Amino acid sequence: MRLFFRRKLSLVGLGCVILCLIMIVFADLLAPYDPQQINLNQVLAPPSTSHIFGTDELGRDVWSRILYGSRWTFLIGLSGVAFGLVIGGLIGLISGYLGGLLDDVVMRFIDVLYAFPGMILAIIIVAVAGPGLWGVILAIGVFSTSVFARITRASVLEVKSESYVEAARAIGASSVWILRRHILVNIVMPIIVMATTQLAQAVLVAASLGFLGLGVPPSTPEWGAILSRGRAFLREAPHVTVFPGLFISVSVFGIHIMGDVLRDVIDPRYRTEG
């Protein structure tokens, strides 16, 4: 913790993440209006004291929609990453520990998934599964599965060759006991760091799919969907696009910094005093 808070970048990233958490948890209290409330007398109104971020093409308060949109965007991102972490983690754990033909077959399939660019793979999966909340979560989950499978397998291969694992095998410990007591506990930290970095990617993919109309329904206050609807009015009302884009950038930037700092602090190979 001392090394973490000594770094200036960690404070910047932590501030961005705390801002996002406050928006998610206290959206009901911070939002001055109902995000779905239509006011045709205030269509595309610029930022003012009554609407600090202005209104959209239907007179809905942009600030309120951004607040509630943070819940949708992070719900999709967190759910997708959790899906990929569980499935990919199990695949990497079993494949790396057992090795042999199973490892070769499984990891070649994972390599095929990993070879696809994340956004292209997500679009393909949404096209097959259908647009909507669950389709986007599945798309992010499948993309994340390949990432977590690779990092988990690499960590397992490194740990299972340690002398304490060999000693556990020599005294007759079961594979389940070795995985639970020796291997899993020693690969948790790199997986947590990867999950932090992957969350930033998942938020960006979720917003991108919403922007393309492949995410939640267009009326839902989700950051990508808000950004997509505002692009038609970019010249006369740039605030509809600028503010949700700004929050997407800040959240992804903050989470990425947190992941990088956690990696630097946890891994001695990257640790410095700066």
C-alpha positions in Angstrom: 0.0 0.0 0.0 2.9 2.3 0.7 4.4 1.7 -2.7 0.9 2.2 -4.3 0.2 5.5 -2.7 3.7 6.8 -3.3 3.0 6.9 -7.1 1.3 10.0 -8.4 -0.3 8.1 -11.2 -2.0 5.8 -8.8 -3.7 8.7 -7.1 -5.0 9.9 -10.5 -6.3 6.5 -11.4 -7.8 6.0 -8.0 -9.6 9.4 -8.2 -11.1 8.4 -11.6 -12.3 5.0 -10.3 -13.8 6.6 -7.1 -15.6 9.1 -9.3 -17.1 6.3 -11.3 -18.1 4.4 -8.2 -19.8 7.5 -6.8 -21.8 7.9 -10.0 -22.8 4.2 -10.0 -23.8 4.0 -6.3 -25.4 7.4 -5.9 -27.0 8.0 -9.3 -30.4 8.2 -7.7 -29.3 11.0 -5.4 -27.1 12.9 -7.8 -29.5 12.9 -10.8 -31.7 16.1 -10.8 -34.1 14.6 -13.3 -35.5 11.3 -14.4 -33.2 10.1 -17.2 -36.2 9.2 -19.4 -38.2 12.4 -18.7 -39.0 14.1 -22.0 -39.3 17.9 -22.2 -39.9 19.1 -25.8 -39.6 22.7 -24.6 -35.9 22.1 -23.8 -34.8 20.2 -26.9 -31.0 20.4 -27.3 -30.7 23.1 -24.7 -27.0 24.1 -24.0 -25.5 23.6 -20.5 -27.1 25.9 -18.0 -27.8 26.1 -14.2 -30.9 24.0 -14.6 -29.2 21.4 -16.9 -25.5 21.5 -16.2 -24.7 19.2 -19.2 -27.6 20.4 -21.4 -30.3 18.3 -22.9 -30.6 15.9 -25.8 -32.9 15.8 -28.8 -35.9 14.9 -26.7 -35.2 17.4 -23.9 -33.8 14.8 -21.5 -31.2 15.9 -19.0 -27.8 14.7 -20.3 -26.2 14.7 -16.8 -28.9 12.4 -15.4 -28.6 10.1 -18.4 -24.8 9.9 -17.9 -25.2 9.1 -14.2 -27.6 6.2 -14.9 -25.7 5.2 -18.0 -22.6 4.5 -15.8 -24.6 1.7 -14.2 -25.4 0.1 -17.5 -21.9 0.4 -18.9 -20.2 -1.0 -15.9 -22.8 -3.7 -15.4 -22.1 -5.0 -18.9 -18.3 -4.6 -18.4 -18.1 -6.3 -15.0 -20.5 -9.1 -16.0 -18.5 -9.8 -19.1 -15.2 -9.8 -17.3 -16.6 -12.0 -14.5 -17.8 -14.5 -17.1 -14.4 -14.6 -18.8 -12.6 -14.8 -15.5 -14.5 -17.8 -14.3 -14.6 -19.7 -17.6 -11.2 -18.7 -18.8 -9.6 -19.2 -15.4 -10.9 -22.8 -15.1 -9.8 -23.6 -18.6 -6.3 -22.2 -18.0 -6.0 -23.8 -14.6 -7.0 -27.3 -15.8 -5.1 -27.1 -19.0 -1.9 -25.8 -17.5 -1.9 -28.3 -14.6 -2.7 -31.4 -16.6 -0.7 -30.5 -19.7 -0.2 -33.0 -22.5 -2.6 -33.5 -25.4 -5.5 -31.7 -23.6 -3.3 -28.6 -23.1 -2.3 -28.6 -26.8 -5.9 -28.9 -28.1 -7.5 -26.5 -25.7 -4.8 -23.8 -26.0 -4.9 -24.0 -29.8 -8.6 -23.2 -29.7 -7.9 -20.4 -27.2 -5.2 -19.0 -29.6 -7.8 -18.9 -32.4 -10.1 -16.8 -30.2 -7.2 -14.6 -29.1 -6.1 -14.0 -32.7 -9.4 -12.1 -33.5 -9.4 -8.4 -32.7 -11.6 -7.9 -29.6 -14.1 -5.6 -31.3 -14.4 -7.8 -34.4 -15.0 -10.9 -32.2 -17.6 -9.0 -30.1 -19.5 -7.9 -33.2 -19.5 -11.4 -34.6 -20.8 -12.9 -31.3 -23.5 -10.2 -31.0 -24.6 -10.8 -34.5 -25.0 -14.5 -33.7 -26.5 -14.2 -30.3 -28.6 -11.1 -31.1 -28.2 -7.5 -29.8 -29.3 -6.7 -26.3 -27.9 -6.8 -22.8 -27.1 -10.6 -22.7 -25.7 -10.6 -26.1 -23.2 -7.9 -25.2 -22.2 -9.6 -22.0 -21.7 -12.9 -23.8 -19.5 -11.1 -26.4 -17.3 -9.5 -23.8 -17.2 -12.7 -21.8 -16.0 -14.8 -24.8 -13.4 -12.3 -25.7 -12.2 -12.1 -22.0 -12.1 -15.9 -21.8 -9.2 -16.2 -24.1 -7.2 -13.5 -22.2 -7.8 -15.1 -18.8 -7.1 -18.6 -20.0 -3.7 -17.6 -21.4 -2.6 -15.7 -18.3 -3.9 -18.4 -15.9 -2.2 -21.2 -17.8 1.1 -19.3 -17.9 0.9 -18.7 -14.2 0.1 -22.3 -13.5 3.0 -23.5 -15.6 5.3 -21.3 -13.6 4.0 -22.3 -10.2 3.6 -26.0 -10.7 7.3 -26.5 -11.3 8.2 -25.1 -7.8 9.7 -27.4 -5.2 6.8 -27.1 -2.8 4.4 -28.4 -5.4 6.7 -31.3 -6.1 6.9 -32.0 -2.4 3.2 -32.0 -2.1 3.0 -34.6 -4.9 5.7 -36.7 -3.2 3.7 -37.0 0.0 0.6 -38.1 -2.0 -1.5 -35.0 -2.0 -4.4 -35.0 -4.4 -4.5 -32.8 -7.5 -7.5 -30.9 -6.1 -5.6 -30.2 -2.9 -2.5 -29.0 -4.7 -4.5 -26.8 -7.0 -6.5 -25.3 -4.1 -3.7 -24.9 -1.5 -0.6 -24.3 -3.5 -1.3 -23.2 -7.1 -4.5 -21.2 -7.0 -3.4 -19.0 -4.1 -0.1 -18.1 -5.8 -1.6 -17.1 -9.1 -4.4 -14.9 -7.8 -2.5 -11.6 -7.9 -1.6 -11.6 -11.7 -5.1 -12.6 -12.5 -6.5 -9.7 -10.4 -4.2 -7.3 -12.3 -5.3 -8.7 -15.6 -9.0 -8.4 -14.5 -8.4 -4.7 -13.8 -6.9 -4.1 -17.2 -9.6 -6.2 -18.9 -12.3 -4.2 -17.2 -11.1 -1.1 -19.0 -11.2 -2.9 -22.3 -14.7 -4.3 -21.5 -16.1 -0.8 -20.7 -14.7 0.4 -24.0 -16.2 -2.5 -25.9 -19.5 -2.2 -24.2 -19.7 1.5 -25.1 -18.6 0.8 -28.7 -21.3 -1.8 -29.2 -23.8 0.6 -27.7 -22.6 3.2 -30.1 -23.1 0.8 -33.1 -26.6 0.0 -31.9 -25.7 -3.6 -31.0 -26.0 -3.1 -27.2 -29.0 -2.2 -25.0 -32.1 -0.6 -26.6 -31.4 2.9 -27.9 -33.7 4.5 -25.3 -31.6 3.1 -22.4 -29.3 5.6 -20.8 -26.0 3.8 -21.6 -22.9 5.8 -22.5 -22.3 4.3 -25.9 -26.0 4.7 -26.9 -26.1 8.3 -25.7 -22.9 9.0 -27.7 -24.5 7.5 -30.8 -27.7 9.5 -30.6 -25.8 12.7 -30.1 -23.6 12.4 -33.1 -26.5 13.5 -35.4 -26.5 16.8 -33.6 -22.7 17.3 -33.2 -22.6 20.7 -34.9 -25.6 22.4 -33.2 -25.4 20.6 -29.8 -21.9 19.1 -29.3 -22.5 18.8 -25.5 -24.7 15.7 -26.2 -21.7 13.9 -27.5 -18.8 15.5 -25.7 -19.8 14.8 -22.1 -20.6 11.0 -22.4 -17.4 10.7 -24.5 -15.5 12.4 -21.8 -16.7 10.1 -19.1 -15.9 7.0 -21.2 -12.4 8.3 -21.6 -11.9 9.2 -17.9 -13.2 5.8 -16.7 -11.1 3.8 -19.2 -8.1 5.9 -18.4 -8.5 5.6 -14.7 -8.9 1.8 -14.7 -6.0 1.3 -17.0 -3.8 3.4 -14.7 -4.9 1.3 -11.7 -4.1 -1.9 -13.6 -0.6 -0.7 -14.6 0.2 0.6 -11.1 -1.0 -2.7 -9.5 1.2 -4.6 -11.9 4.2 -2.4 -11.1 3.7 -2.7 -7.3 2.9 -6.5 -7.2 5.5 -7.7 -9.7 9.1 -7.1 -8.4 10.4 -7.0 -12.0 8.5 -3.8 -12.6 8.9 -2.3 -9.1 10.7 1.0 -8.7 10.7 3.6 -6.1 9.4 6.4 -8.4 
